[in-house]
Amino acid sequence: MGGVVGRLFREFAVTLSAAILVSLAISLTATPMMCARLLRPVGERKPGRLFLASERVFRWMLAEYEASSRGRSRIRAS
């Protein structure tokens, strides 16, 4: 493309390419470094209150599901 529109598109392409290269450099260097500093091994983590509460609810739901499926299998077996 020529003229003013071609120049604008070329400038936009250069800007976009530079932004992609900077993003690539950050994602390949800073992200793994931040993950290494923020994430701890599973043994060192203490579960929070929200996790403990949701785990209690999930275990209750599982127990109820197992009890109801046992009841259905007993009815079917009769």
Secondary structure, DSSP 8 states (H G I E B T S, - for coil): --HHHHHHHHHHHHHHHHHHHHHHHHHHHHHHHHHHHH---GGG----HHHHHHHHHHHHHHHHHHHHHHHHHHHHH-
